[in-house]
Amino acid sequence: MTWMVADWESNFEIAQSRRRPTGRMSWVAMPTRHDSRGYRRLIRGDGGVQHFAAWVAIVQVAARCHLRGVLADDRGIGLTVSDLEAMTDIPAAVFDTAIPVLIDIGWLVVSRSDRAPTGVGEEYDYKTRQDRTDKTEQDRTASSPATPYSTRVGCNEAWGKIPKNRQTGVGRFRQLWATIVGDDGVDPDTITAAIVAYYLSPDGLSNYYRTPHRLLEDRVWEENPAAWERQEGRSTTATIGDADAAFDQAQHKETKV
């Protein structure tokens, strides 16, 4: 069984951390609201203060995990309450009572596996998150259903194949990836191959290249690569310097008039 922090991307990642889409963090940004229904159910319940302390520790541990937000080691094997005790010095008994509550209020999601899901036929328990989606099992790809874990792994791998001087807008890229791969069921390898091919094309190498998240918005994997050879109304060999020179020349003509 592997625990995952629900909505990790939207709740615990900020612009600074998104610059490092993979790898452990030495800090984590946490929401400061104390008026949500989940918080009130947690803090007002039996042992609420201890359970909230356990929650903070869980988030901090999740920020240091190989895949942030997933309580698993580098091999994908889920952490146990004993592991959490060893890492935080909070007694395992506290986590034992806190985790069921955190799952019930929807702050944790649980995988029914000793290993973090790989996306190949593993069953996921979304009973606490049913209010977030209208998808049914029939809507998902039968042969290889995407899980939050596999979706994020695929996203990180795709991002790593984008040229570093093109890596902008990672937050928006990850949001779109989660929707396209996780919800729509588009094959991540198809998307990644199209992105790589685009950035090797004349259009992708030019100064007028499309950003990574724009490629997802445009559904680049459905485009004809021949269209990347030359965009209508612009030359892929034009440079920003050419545009600046043209602007300076126009200003000079106006001055002479």
Secondary structure as UniProt FT lines:
FT   STRAND          2..5
FT   TURN            6..7
FT   HELIX           8..12
FT   HELIX           15..18
FT   HELIX           37..44
FT   TURN            46..47
FT   HELIX           48..63
FT   TURN            68..69
FT   STRAND          70..72
FT   TURN            74..75
FT   STRAND          77..78
FT   HELIX           81..88
FT   HELIX           92..104
FT   TURN            105..106
FT   STRAND          108..111
FT   STRAND          124..125
FT   HELIX           127..132
FT   HELIX           137..139
FT   HELIX           148..160
FT   HELIX           164..166
FT   HELIX           170..177
FT   HELIX           178..183
FT   HELIX           188..199
FT   HELIX           202..205
FT   TURN            207..208
FT   HELIX           212..217
FT   TURN            218..219
FT   HELIX           220..222
FT   HELIX           225..228
FT   TURN            232..233
FT   TURN            236..237
FT   HELIX           240..256
//
